[in-house]
């Protein structure tokens, strides 16, 4: 009986939020492909990080709009 080939998984790299932020700044300056090569990352990783960052920004913008709307409605009710 033969043993199945042992698959040793490499542990996934955990990048700090600061590293991700700096990587995105670099990608903005020199381009995603060049930044990925320089940082030894996949281009898709940078695209995913940028997408997540934009989603977080847009949700905080919505929260600000909602807060402004609530304040406006409270002023209307007070009149």
SVG drawing of the C-alpha trace seen along z (x, -y; Angstrom):
<svg xmlns="http://www.w3.org/2000/svg" viewBox="-42 -76 53 78">
<polyline fill="none" stroke="black" stroke-width="0.4" points="0.0,0.0 1.4,-3.4 1.2,-6.5 -0.5,-9.5 1.8,-12.4 2.2,-14.6 0.9,-18.1 2.6,-20.7 0.7,-23.9 2.7,-27.1 1.3,-29.4 -0.5,-32.4 1.2,-35.7 -0.6,-38.1 0.0,-41.7 -0.6,-44.5 -3.1,-47.3 -0.1,-49.7 1.7,-47.5 -1.5,-47.3 -2.0,-51.1 1.6,-51.7 1.3,-49.0 -1.8,-50.8 0.0,-54.1 2.9,-52.6 0.5,-51.0 -1.1,-54.4 2.3,-56.0 4.0,-53.4 1.1,-51.1 -0.3,-47.9 1.8,-45.5 5.1,-47.3 4.1,-47.5 3.1,-43.8 6.5,-42.8 8.4,-45.1 6.5,-43.8 6.4,-40.2 2.6,-40.1 0.0,-39.1 -1.7,-41.9 -5.1,-40.5 -4.1,-41.0 -3.6,-44.7 -6.9,-45.0 -8.7,-43.2 -7.2,-45.5 -8.1,-48.6 -11.7,-47.3 -12.1,-46.7 -10.7,-50.1 -13.1,-51.8 -16.1,-49.8 -15.1,-50.9 -14.8,-54.6 -18.2,-54.5 -19.9,-53.0 -18.4,-55.7 -19.6,-58.3 -23.1,-56.8 -23.0,-57.0 -22.1,-60.7 -24.9,-61.4 -27.3,-59.6 -26.1,-61.5 -26.6,-64.8 -30.1,-63.7 -31.0,-62.8 -29.8,-66.2 -31.8,-67.9 -35.0,-66.0 -34.5,-66.7 -34.3,-70.4 -37.5,-70.2 -39.3,-68.5 -38.2,-71.1 -39.7,-73.9"/>
</svg>
